[in-house]
Amino acid sequence: MAGGVGSRFWPKSRNHFPKQFIDILGLGKSLLQLTYERFLKICPSEQIYILTNADYAGLVQEQLPEVLQKNILLEPSRNNTAPCIAYASYKIAQTNQQANIVVAPSDHLILKEEEFLAKVSQALAFTEANDALLTLGISPTRPDTGYGYIKFHDSSTEHLDDASEIKKVNAFMEKPSLDVAKNYIASGDYLWNAGIFIWSAKTIKNAFQNYASEIAALFERGNEFYNTDKEAEFISENYPKAPNISIDYAILEKAENVYTIPADIGWSDLGTWASLHAVAEKDEQSNAINCAHLSLSETTNCVIQLPIGKAAVIKGLSNFIVVDDGKVLLIYPKSDEQEIKQVASEMVEAFGDKYK
């Protein structure tokens, strides 16, 4: 899934060039490219599908030229995750009704790649053998209030095949207060919800029919058009009619056959500048720097990103975000970063869409 805007990474992430297409880590590759390369170790390129907004078709083709044109699924509107997952699932099932599917965001960081690949392989074996909707649950390292949580049942699933380490999901929990998050961590029965899902095409189609019949009916009407030259026309006309709803609300919070695998994979959703600072390489003063020409003094715990060829002299900052994308300069306290999304909206309202 590569259609998001990444507004909390403004001004680096903008509507015309959002987070998944940016080399946010300074590795010479975008988050989308890193995710694609990770999944090449699971399946060949011709079995990888990129779901993105139609506005980003050119960016996907530019960054992933080896991906087949028919595997780039273009969303004509932003309708959240349930419709985009339904589109891909029905299209894939039209080609292979026995397909096993992994759904993953394109803009997340996974530091422990071998562990991730092992967990995904385990999950695929489980969903191939069982009628199960499975999510990777991230073993929490702190009482974070920025993530949703998965409450799991720690009883045995021996009646299912290949169920080692796999837990039955009791409930999906909304982002909690700090006190509630601390209780979650203390109980040991909660995982972070990373939005990485594994299931068979048959199981997810049945789930749409049972719990989101409106979405199922819409995309079933496209069965005669998927993988033909009429697919784009059908999607352009019908996709915007789908309800704007997440896969969590549409299916996972209602279904009975939801399972999770606790995973320690060095995961971050890179949702904010502070989350980037937490995982990025840092200098001796704990500054995460992505620029070449910089003079720093008495500056600590900052995130600093400048355009190529731009120089800066910074003195006396602590716990700040300093980001220059060439058009917008942001200097903001890390502690107030939750305000950035609103600040970006105010800038657009006051000064025009060029800052969107």
N, C-alpha and C positions, 0 to 999 in steps of 0.2 A: 504494500500500500504506500503510494508515493504522491498523494494528492493534497497533503496538508499545507497550511500557510506558515506555521511556526512563528506566530506573532510575538511570542515571549522572547524571541531572539532578535527583535527589532533593535537597531536598524539594519543589522547584517542580513537578517532574513526578511525579505519583502515579498509582496504579492507576486511580483514578476520573477523573483529568484529566491524561493523559500529554502528553508533550512536543509532539506534532504539533498539539495544540489550544491551545497557549500562545503568547502574544505574547512570545516569548523575546527578540526583537530590539528591542522597544520601538517598533515601527512602527505599532501600532494594528491589526495583522492577525496571525493565527496562521500558523505554518509551513504548515499544511494549506491555508489560504486563499491564501497566496502561491504555493504549488505549483499549485493549481487555476488561478489567474489566469495563471500561466506557460503552462500547457497549453492555455488558451483561444486562444492565439496559434498553436496547431498544429491544433486540431480543435474543433468546436463542443461545447457543454456536453452534448448528448445522446449524444455518443460518449466521454464521460469516465466511467469507472467507479471507484468508491471501494471498496476492500476493507478492511474493518475488523472488529474483534471486535464481537460482538452487543451487548456492554455499552456500546459507544460510538455506537450508532445515533442516539440523541438528540443527541449532540454534533455529529455530522456533519450532521444535518438542520438544526440550529441555525446552524452556521457556513457551510453551503453550501445554503441553501434552494432555490436554482435547480437543483440536481442532481435528476434524475428519481429517484423512489423506487425504481424497478426497477434503477437503476444503482448503488445502494448495496448491496454484497454483504456479507452478515453472516456472519462465521465463528463457529460455535458453540464452537470450541475453538482453542487456540493450537498450531498444528502446523508452524510455520516457513513459509518462503517457497514451497517447491515446491507444496504443496497449494493455497495461496491463488492462486498463478499458474495452476495447472491449472484451478481452478474458474472463474476469469475467462476463461481461454482457451477452454474448452469452451462456456461460455455465449455468448461473443462469436461463436465459429465457428458456433453453431447459428443465429445471425442472419445472419452473413455469412462464408461459408467463405473468401472472398478477403481477409479483413481483415488489415491490417498493424497491429501492436501495439507500443506503448511501455510498458514496465513501469518505474515509478519510485517510490522512497520519498517519502513525503509530508513528511518532517521534515528535509530537507537544504537547505542554503543554496547558491544559485548567484548569484554577483555579476555575472558577464559573461553576461547573459541573451541578448543577440543572438548571441553566439558559440555558446551552448548551442542555440538554436533552429536555427542553421545546421547544426550537427553532427547534430542529430536529423533534420533534413530530408534531409541526405546519407545518414544511416543508413537511413531509411525507403525512399529510392530504391534503395538497395543490397539490402535484404531483400525488396523487391517483385520485384526482378529475379533474385535468387539464393536458393538453399536454404541460408540462413545464419542462425546464431545470433550476434548481434552485441551487444557491450557497449561502452559509452563508457568508455575508460580515461583516467584523470586524469593529466596530466603532473605528476610529483611535484616539489615545491619544496624538499623536505628529506627526510632519511632517517628517516621516521616509522615507529615500531614498532607503532602502533595500527591500521594498515590492512593488509588483504591486498593482494597484488600480482599483476599480470598480466605474464607473460613473453611477449613477442611475437617473431615471426620477421620480420626486416626485408627479406624478399625480395618481389619483385613479385607482385601478384595480377592480372596483366593478362588471365589466362584467364577472369576473372570480369567481369561488367558493372559499370560505374560504380565501379571499385575504387580510385580515387585516394585516397591517404592511409590506406587500409584495410589492416590488418595481420592476418596469420594468428596466432592464439593458440597458443603452445606449451604453456603450463601456467599454472594458478592456484596461487599460493604463499600459504601461511599467514602470519600476522603474524610478522615476523622479529625477531631480536635486532638491536641497534643496529649491530653490526659487519656483519651480513649486509645490513641496510638500506643502509648506506653503500656496500657493494659493488654492490647493485642500482642505486643512483643513478649510481655511477661508470660502470657498463656502458652506460647509456643504453637498455637493452633491456627496461625494466620500467615499468609504469604502476600507479597506485593503482586498486583495484577499487572502483568507486563504487556498484555494485548497480543500475545503470541499463541496461536491456536492450531491444533492438529485434529483432523477428522477425515473420514472418507466422504467422497462426493455424495454417496447414497445417504449417509447419516445426516449431513448438513441439509440436503434437500428435504428429507423427511422432517427435520426440525423446522425449516421454514414453513412447510405445509401445516405442521401442528401448532406452531406458536406465532407465526407471522404470515398468515394466509394471504393477506393483501400483497405482500412482496412476492410470495411464491406464485400467485396467479399472474402477476405482471411479468415475471421473468420466464415462466413456463410458456407464455405466449411467444417468446422469442426462440423457442426450440428449433423451429424450421428455418430460422435466419442465422443462428450462430455458426461461425466458421464459413460463412458465405459472403458474397459481395453486398448483401443486403443487411448485414449485421449493423453497420454503422448507422444506417438510416433508422432501423428499429430502435436502437439505443438512443439516438438523438431525439426521437419522438416520444419514447416511453420512459426513459430513465428519470427525467424530471418529475414524473408522476409518482415516483416512489416516496414513501414517508421518510422524513428526516429523523433517523433513529439509529442508535448504536447497536452493534451485535449483542452487547451485554443486556440492554433493555429488551431488545426484540426477542432474544432466544435464551441466552445463558441464565438469566435470572428466573426463567420459567421452567426450563427443562429439568428432567429428573436424572438424565444420564450424563452428568457433567463430572469430570475428573480432573485432577491436577497432579503434576509431578513437581515436587520441591526441587529447585535448581539453584545452585550457586555458580553463576556464570559470569560474574563481573559485569552485571547489567546496569545501565543507566538509560533513561529515556531522553537524556539531554534536553529536558524541557525548559530549562532556565540557564541563565549565565552562571549562576552559582553551582548548578549541577555540572556544568562544564568545568568550572574551576576545581571541583572536587575530584575529577578523574584525569584532568590534563596534567602533563608534565609541568613542573614548576621550578623556578630558580630558588636560590638559597633564602630569599625573602618571601617565598610562597606566592610569587606572582606567576600567573599563567599567561605567557606572552606568545603572540602569533604575529610577529613583525621583525624586521631585520635591523632597522636603524632607530635605536632607542637609547636614550641616556636616562637612567633611573637613579634616584637617590632618596633615601628616607621614605621608601614606598614599599608597602607590604600587603600581601593577601589581595592583590588586584587581578582582574582580568583585563588584558590589554590587547586589542586587535586593531591593526592599521592596514591600509591598502599597501600593495607593493610599491616601493619607491617613495613612501612617505616617511618622514622622520619626526620624532617627538622627543621633547625634554620634559620629564615629569619629576617633581619633587614634592614630598610631604603628603602623599595620599596613602590611605589605609582602608582596605575593604571597599574598593570602588570598582565599578565597571567603566572601562574607557574603550569605546568602540567608534571607529570612524569608517564609514563605508564609501567615502568619497563625496557623498551628498549630504549625509547627516552625521553629526558628531554627538555621541551620547556620553555624558559623564554623570554617573548615577551611583548612589550608595548601594552596595550589594544587599544590605538589609532591607531595602525598599524595592527590590526588583519586581515584586508582584504588581507594582504600579505601572510597569513599563508598557504593558498591553494597553492600558487606559491612556497613558501619555501619548502613545503612538496614534491612537484614535483621535485624540485632541489635536495633535499636529496636523493630521489629515484634514480634519474639520476646519481648522483655522487657516491652513496654508495650501490645501489642495492635494489631489490624488498622487502627485509626484512623490509624496512622502509615504505613500501607502505600501 
